[in-house]
Amino acid sequence: MIKGSCLCGRITFEVEGALEHPPEACHCSQCRKQSGHFLAAQNVRKDQLTVHGEEHVKWFQSSDKVKRGFCDTCGSTLFWQPLIPDYRYTAIALGLFDDSVGRKLSKHTFINDKGDYYDLGDGVPVSDEF
């Protein structure tokens, strides 16, 4: 079981079972504005995820395709979900996990939208789409 929490600890979560997909980093302007840099996240099946303190998760619909979850107390970036009926995954910000997830980034997405104050030199594949 993998555990994590927001900065203030009002929201905690557990992920049961193996992680199916490797994490990705998104450099789109919305992810940069939400997180303050770029968003590195791990997709987790909803049926593997248990959230405690869910009443403190606030959702912001940032476009007609996406909503973003954050803590109503400390403001921590938490989740990202597409607005697709019956979508099976929630993306969890990698910085929330208490311990190592044992995974490395698999891709940088929307790199043409990335900030000009940093370079990507980690050898991870890049794409200008999702």
Backbone bond lengths (Angstrom), bond angles and torsions (degrees), N, CA, C in turn:
res aa  C-N    CA-C-N  psi(-1)  N-CA   C-N-CA  omega(-1)  CA-C   N-CA-C  phi
1 M - - - 1.440 - - 1.525 109.16 -
2 I 1.318 115.64 135.29 1.461 121.94 178.49 1.519 107.04 -107.32
3 K 1.334 116.44 132.65 1.459 121.41 -177.95 1.518 110.84 -118.64
4 G 1.336 114.25 158.71 1.443 119.74 176.88 1.510 111.19 -164.47
5 S 1.346 115.54 176.96 1.460 120.48 -179.38 1.519 110.23 -161.92
6 C 1.331 113.56 167.58 1.462 120.14 171.81 1.533 108.21 -78.94
7 L 1.309 117.40 178.34 1.464 122.03 -177.01 1.524 112.40 -61.65
8 C 1.330 118.19 -42.92 1.466 120.61 -176.76 1.527 113.12 -85.55
9 G 1.329 118.03 -13.74 1.455 121.84 177.93 1.515 115.47 85.79
10 R 1.324 118.25 2.18 1.468 119.46 178.49 1.524 111.56 -69.67
11 I 1.330 115.96 -25.05 1.462 121.31 177.37 1.522 107.39 -116.80
12 T 1.326 115.47 122.98 1.454 121.22 174.27 1.522 107.48 -125.76
13 F 1.309 115.67 162.33 1.460 119.28 179.46 1.513 110.16 -150.41
14 E 1.325 113.91 160.91 1.457 122.06 175.10 1.514 108.43 -134.32
15 V 1.312 116.08 141.00 1.454 122.69 174.70 1.523 106.98 -117.55
16 E 1.321 115.76 122.10 1.462 120.61 179.34 1.518 110.03 -102.23
17 G 1.306 115.95 139.66 1.455 120.72 177.37 1.515 112.66 90.02
18 A 1.307 113.95 178.00 1.461 121.46 -176.96 1.522 110.92 -75.20
19 L 1.320 115.70 145.82 1.460 121.46 174.43 1.529 107.80 -79.78
20 E 1.326 116.47 127.85 1.461 121.08 -174.58 1.518 114.12 -79.75
21 H 1.315 116.86 -38.75 1.456 121.02 -172.17 1.524 110.04 -117.87
22 P 1.318 117.19 149.46 1.463 119.05 175.11 1.530 110.18 -74.92
23 P 1.325 117.71 154.10 1.459 120.80 179.95 1.526 112.07 -71.28
24 E 1.343 114.55 158.68 1.460 121.91 178.41 1.518 109.30 -131.75
25 A 1.315 115.62 161.24 1.464 122.12 175.63 1.518 108.45 -116.65
26 C 1.330 116.46 128.01 1.453 121.37 179.90 1.523 109.67 -108.52
27 H 1.320 115.95 129.81 1.462 122.71 -176.63 1.524 112.51 -108.78
28 C 1.342 118.13 13.71 1.467 120.09 179.75 1.529 109.54 -64.19
29 S 1.311 116.54 160.20 1.468 120.30 -176.33 1.533 111.62 -63.31
30 Q 1.325 118.40 -33.53 1.465 119.23 179.65 1.531 111.20 -68.13
31 C 1.321 117.58 -44.21 1.470 119.66 177.81 1.524 110.95 -64.45
32 R 1.342 116.57 -38.60 1.469 119.19 178.43 1.521 111.02 -64.71
33 K 1.325 117.36 -41.63 1.466 119.86 -179.82 1.528 111.56 -69.90
34 Q 1.321 117.52 -36.16 1.462 120.06 179.85 1.525 111.15 -68.92
35 S 1.322 116.79 -42.95 1.463 120.33 -171.90 1.529 113.88 -96.78
36 G 1.324 117.29 -18.52 1.455 120.11 -175.83 1.513 113.34 89.47
37 H 1.309 118.21 -1.96 1.465 123.08 177.00 1.518 105.94 -154.93
38 F 1.315 119.64 -117.54 1.463 121.15 169.18 1.514 107.43 -119.50
39 L 1.313 116.98 161.50 1.460 120.43 -175.84 1.524 110.16 -101.28
40 A 1.320 115.83 114.53 1.461 121.83 172.05 1.518 106.40 -97.95
41 A 1.335 116.84 122.74 1.457 120.23 -172.74 1.523 112.31 -141.30
42 Q 1.318 113.38 155.87 1.459 122.88 179.57 1.519 108.85 -115.82
43 N 1.325 117.74 121.20 1.464 120.85 173.70 1.520 109.24 -73.46
44 V 1.336 114.97 132.78 1.453 122.40 -179.95 1.521 107.61 -131.49
45 R 1.328 116.44 135.81 1.467 119.17 175.85 1.524 109.58 -62.20
46 K 1.312 116.56 136.03 1.466 120.87 -178.87 1.519 112.54 -58.50
47 D 1.330 116.96 -32.91 1.468 118.66 -179.80 1.526 112.42 -76.08
48 Q 1.321 118.75 -4.94 1.460 123.37 175.09 1.525 111.96 -98.88
49 L 1.329 116.76 -10.03 1.461 122.34 -170.57 1.528 111.39 -105.57
50 T 1.335 115.58 127.47 1.458 122.16 172.07 1.520 107.56 -118.73
51 V 1.331 116.48 125.30 1.462 121.91 -179.55 1.522 108.47 -111.98
52 H 1.333 116.52 127.31 1.467 122.95 175.24 1.524 107.41 -105.25
53 G 1.327 116.46 138.27 1.457 120.20 -175.60 1.513 111.46 81.76
54 E 1.320 115.43 25.23 1.463 121.15 -176.12 1.529 112.70 -57.43
55 E 1.334 116.84 -24.83 1.461 119.78 178.37 1.530 112.27 -65.83
56 H 1.335 117.27 -15.05 1.461 121.52 177.84 1.533 112.71 -95.01
57 V 1.327 116.90 -3.63 1.465 120.35 175.33 1.522 107.94 -80.90
58 K 1.297 116.45 122.73 1.466 122.20 174.98 1.514 107.73 -109.82
59 W 1.316 115.30 139.79 1.459 121.43 -178.08 1.513 110.00 -110.16
60 F 1.312 114.90 137.70 1.448 122.24 175.81 1.525 107.60 -122.08
61 Q 1.316 117.04 121.84 1.465 120.79 177.09 1.527 107.34 -84.61
62 S 1.329 115.62 104.12 1.462 121.09 -173.03 1.522 113.53 -85.87
63 S 1.318 117.06 -11.51 1.467 121.38 176.41 1.522 107.65 -161.28
64 D 1.310 115.84 -178.47 1.459 118.38 177.54 1.528 111.75 -76.28
65 K 1.343 117.17 -1.85 1.462 121.09 -177.48 1.523 114.41 -116.98
66 V 1.342 118.39 -15.41 1.465 121.07 -167.94 1.525 111.87 -140.97
67 K 1.348 114.84 145.64 1.462 120.77 167.32 1.524 108.47 -125.88
68 R 1.334 115.28 153.37 1.458 122.46 -174.74 1.522 109.04 -130.11
69 G 1.325 116.58 132.81 1.454 121.42 -178.67 1.514 111.57 -103.57
70 F 1.341 115.37 142.71 1.456 121.07 177.76 1.527 108.99 -145.37
71 C 1.325 117.15 164.07 1.459 122.39 179.09 1.521 109.40 -79.94
72 D 1.334 116.69 130.75 1.465 120.02 -178.93 1.521 112.83 -74.39
73 T 1.321 118.16 -8.58 1.461 121.23 -179.83 1.525 112.08 -100.38
74 C 1.328 116.84 -56.01 1.468 119.72 -175.33 1.525 113.26 -100.85
75 G 1.322 117.32 -11.33 1.462 121.05 178.01 1.514 115.10 82.03
76 S 1.320 118.20 5.43 1.465 120.26 -178.90 1.531 111.66 -55.72
77 T 1.317 115.68 136.30 1.453 121.77 170.67 1.520 107.01 -68.47
78 L 1.340 116.86 128.24 1.457 120.53 -175.94 1.522 112.95 -116.48
79 F 1.332 115.09 -65.21 1.459 121.22 -166.58 1.526 111.95 -129.74
80 W 1.310 113.91 162.52 1.465 123.48 174.89 1.520 106.11 -141.87
81 Q 1.354 115.86 131.32 1.469 119.54 179.21 1.517 110.20 -142.71
82 P 1.327 116.95 132.99 1.460 119.10 170.78 1.517 110.13 -72.78
83 L 1.318 116.21 150.92 1.465 121.76 -179.48 1.520 109.88 -89.33
84 I 1.313 115.18 62.83 1.458 123.00 179.58 1.524 106.94 -112.77
85 P 1.330 118.19 123.10 1.468 119.50 179.47 1.539 110.96 -54.45
86 D 1.301 115.43 136.23 1.466 123.07 177.30 1.530 113.59 62.69
87 Y 1.346 118.20 21.89 1.459 120.65 175.50 1.523 108.37 -64.24
88 R 1.306 117.63 132.66 1.463 122.50 -169.26 1.521 115.43 -90.98
89 Y 1.335 118.69 -3.27 1.459 120.59 -172.56 1.523 112.42 -123.45
90 T 1.329 114.20 152.77 1.454 123.36 168.44 1.518 106.24 -125.02
91 A 1.318 117.00 131.99 1.465 120.33 175.20 1.528 107.91 -88.24
92 I 1.317 115.88 129.65 1.464 122.56 -179.36 1.528 108.12 -111.63
93 A 1.331 116.51 131.33 1.464 120.78 177.73 1.531 109.51 -59.34
94 L 1.323 116.59 128.37 1.472 121.07 -175.02 1.516 113.75 -61.06
95 G 1.314 117.62 -30.35 1.460 120.45 -178.80 1.513 114.53 -67.76
96 L 1.321 118.29 -10.16 1.465 122.13 -178.77 1.523 113.56 -81.95
97 F 1.328 117.06 -20.90 1.463 119.80 -175.59 1.528 110.52 -69.38
98 D 1.335 115.80 137.61 1.461 121.13 -177.95 1.520 112.40 -70.57
99 D 1.311 116.75 -36.68 1.458 121.75 -177.44 1.521 109.21 -125.71
100 S 1.288 115.83 177.69 1.457 121.51 178.05 1.523 110.97 -60.28
101 V 1.322 115.95 138.96 1.468 119.65 173.64 1.521 110.59 -92.63
102 G 1.316 116.59 -4.49 1.463 120.63 177.04 1.518 113.84 68.02
103 R 1.299 117.23 25.83 1.463 121.86 -177.50 1.520 109.33 -129.99
104 K 1.318 115.97 155.54 1.463 122.93 175.24 1.520 108.39 -118.01
105 L 1.320 116.62 154.16 1.462 120.74 176.80 1.522 110.31 -56.06
106 S 1.332 115.50 139.35 1.461 120.22 179.81 1.524 112.42 -104.22
107 K 1.338 116.71 -19.33 1.465 119.31 -175.99 1.523 109.90 -165.18
108 H 1.331 114.74 146.79 1.458 122.91 168.13 1.525 105.97 -104.17
109 T 1.345 117.64 123.58 1.461 120.81 -179.46 1.527 110.97 -108.42
110 F 1.326 115.08 158.23 1.476 124.16 179.83 1.522 112.15 52.02
111 I 1.335 115.58 45.93 1.468 119.20 -176.04 1.525 113.18 -69.99
112 N 1.328 118.29 -21.35 1.464 119.14 177.27 1.523 111.65 -70.46
113 D 1.327 117.15 -10.64 1.458 122.74 179.36 1.530 111.46 -104.76
114 K 1.326 117.90 1.03 1.464 120.65 -174.82 1.531 111.32 -67.33
115 G 1.317 115.03 160.21 1.461 120.62 177.09 1.519 111.11 -65.59
116 D 1.333 115.74 152.62 1.459 119.82 -179.33 1.522 112.89 -86.91
117 Y 1.311 117.58 0.74 1.462 121.93 -175.83 1.530 113.25 -92.79
118 Y 1.335 118.19 2.43 1.456 120.42 178.36 1.525 110.00 -144.34
119 D 1.320 114.99 158.36 1.454 122.33 178.71 1.532 109.11 -115.99
120 L 1.315 114.08 155.65 1.464 120.30 174.33 1.522 107.22 -105.62
121 G 1.291 116.49 107.41 1.452 120.59 -179.53 1.512 112.03 -131.13
122 D 1.330 116.06 25.95 1.465 119.15 -174.67 1.523 113.26 -93.60
123 G 1.346 117.72 0.66 1.449 120.42 178.28 1.519 115.22 79.28
124 V 1.334 117.62 1.90 1.457 121.85 178.58 1.528 108.19 -78.24
125 P 1.337 118.46 137.91 1.471 120.78 179.11 1.534 112.20 -54.87
126 V 1.332 115.37 149.56 1.463 121.58 -178.00 1.526 109.81 -123.49
127 S 1.353 114.77 154.78 1.453 121.40 178.89 1.521 108.70 -152.07
128 D 1.335 116.95 151.85 1.447 119.66 174.87 1.523 111.26 -99.87
129 E 1.310 116.72 18.60 1.455 120.73 175.79 1.512 108.71 -143.82
130 F 1.308 115.88 174.36 1.453 121.83 -176.66 1.497 110.80 -77.36
